[in-house]
Amino acid sequence: MELGNISKPTYGPGPEAPGSSMPGLVTMAHSFLRLVQPNPLPVELFNFGQSHSEFNQEDIHELLLYELGFLVCAAIGVLFIILVPLVGCCFCCCRC
């Protein structure tokens, strides 16, 4: 296994869809991920070389905008988990 130059690594072009027997599902998953998170991570907000990093209000706002798609999906998922059993219970117990 060749490690290459560890102090100055070279990176490839980016993630590619894996070759599989179900290209339709792979395409659908990648299109969903591009829909939910279209922007790259704002790396300039993180100070990896420093031991102490502080986030101000604008940085937190930018990170929340970056994660907005996942937050909306999580909210819809929680709502779905709560409402489906509640509606099912109403249909089962309250039949008129």
Backbone torsions as a table, in degrees:
resi	resn	phi	psi	omega
1	MET	NA	127.9	-177.8
2	GLU	-97.1	125.4	-179.3
3	LEU	-87.3	-30.8	-177.6
4	GLY	79.9	-159.3	-179.9
5	ASN	-83.8	111.4	-175.3
6	ILE	-76.3	-35.9	-177.8
7	SER	-72.1	-30.6	177.3
8	LYS	-131.8	83.3	-176.2
9	PRO	-74.2	154.7	173.4
10	THR	-110.8	137.3	-176.2
11	TYR	-111.2	152.4	-179.9
12	GLY	-79.1	-173.3	-175.6
13	PRO	-71.0	-18.0	179.3
14	GLY	132.1	179.1	-177.6
15	PRO	-69.6	139.4	176.9
16	GLU	-120.8	155.2	178.2
17	ALA	-66.3	130.0	-179.9
18	PRO	-69.7	147.1	176.0
19	GLY	-72.0	126.4	-178.2
20	SER	-145.7	176.6	178.8
21	SER	-85.9	-4.7	179.4
22	MET	-124.6	72.2	-177.6
23	PRO	-65.8	-25.3	178.2
24	GLY	-64.2	-44.2	179.4
25	LEU	-68.5	-37.6	178.4
26	VAL	-64.5	-44.0	178.4
27	THR	-63.4	-40.4	-179.8
28	MET	-66.3	-41.7	179.3
29	ALA	-65.8	-42.9	179.2
30	HIS	-67.6	-36.8	177.9
31	SER	-68.2	-35.6	175.5
32	PHE	-64.4	-43.2	179.8
33	LEU	-66.2	-37.1	176.3
34	ARG	-68.5	-31.1	177.8
35	LEU	-71.1	-43.3	-177.6
36	VAL	-72.7	-39.1	-175.6
37	GLN	-132.7	80.4	-176.0
38	PRO	-79.3	-22.2	-174.8
39	ASN	-98.4	149.1	176.2
40	PRO	-73.8	161.2	179.2
41	LEU	-64.7	130.5	177.6
42	PRO	-74.5	87.9	-173.7
43	VAL	-68.1	-25.8	-177.5
44	GLU	-66.6	-12.2	178.1
45	LEU	-77.1	-21.6	-175.3
46	PHE	-99.3	132.9	175.8
47	ASN	-104.4	91.4	-175.2
48	PHE	-74.0	-27.1	-177.5
49	GLY	-81.9	-18.8	-177.3
50	GLN	-97.4	151.0	-177.8
51	SER	-82.6	-27.0	-176.5
52	HIS	-121.6	117.4	178.0
53	SER	-125.3	136.6	179.5
54	GLU	-115.1	141.6	176.4
55	PHE	-104.3	131.9	173.5
56	ASN	-97.3	-179.1	-174.8
57	GLN	-61.7	-40.1	-178.2
58	GLU	-67.1	-37.2	179.3
59	ASP	-65.6	-43.4	178.9
60	ILE	-64.4	-40.1	178.5
61	HIS	-63.4	-41.5	179.2
62	GLU	-66.9	-38.9	177.4
63	LEU	-67.2	-38.2	177.5
64	LEU	-67.1	-36.1	174.9
65	LEU	-65.7	-35.0	177.5
66	TYR	-65.1	-39.5	-176.8
67	GLU	-92.8	8.6	-174.2
68	LEU	-58.6	-40.9	-179.9
69	GLY	-62.3	-42.8	178.1
70	PHE	-69.2	-34.8	177.8
71	LEU	-65.8	-40.4	177.4
72	VAL	-65.4	-42.4	177.7
73	CYS	-63.0	-39.6	178.1
74	ALA	-66.4	-40.4	178.8
75	ALA	-65.1	-41.9	177.3
76	ILE	-64.8	-38.6	178.1
77	GLY	-64.0	-43.9	178.5
78	VAL	-64.9	-42.1	177.4
79	LEU	-61.9	-41.1	178.3
80	PHE	-64.0	-43.1	-179.3
81	ILE	-64.6	-32.9	-179.4
82	ILE	-82.1	-43.6	-172.7
83	LEU	-76.4	-34.7	-176.6
84	VAL	-63.6	-48.6	176.7
85	PRO	-65.6	-33.1	179.3
86	LEU	-66.5	-44.6	178.0
87	VAL	-67.5	-38.7	176.9
88	GLY	-63.7	-39.2	177.4
89	CYS	-65.6	-40.2	177.7
90	CYS	-64.1	-40.8	178.8
91	PHE	-67.1	-36.6	-177.2
92	CYS	-77.0	-43.1	-172.1
93	CYS	-91.4	-28.1	-171.7
94	CYS	-112.3	40.6	179.4
95	ARG	-72.9	130.5	-179.6
96	CYS	-105.4	NA	NA
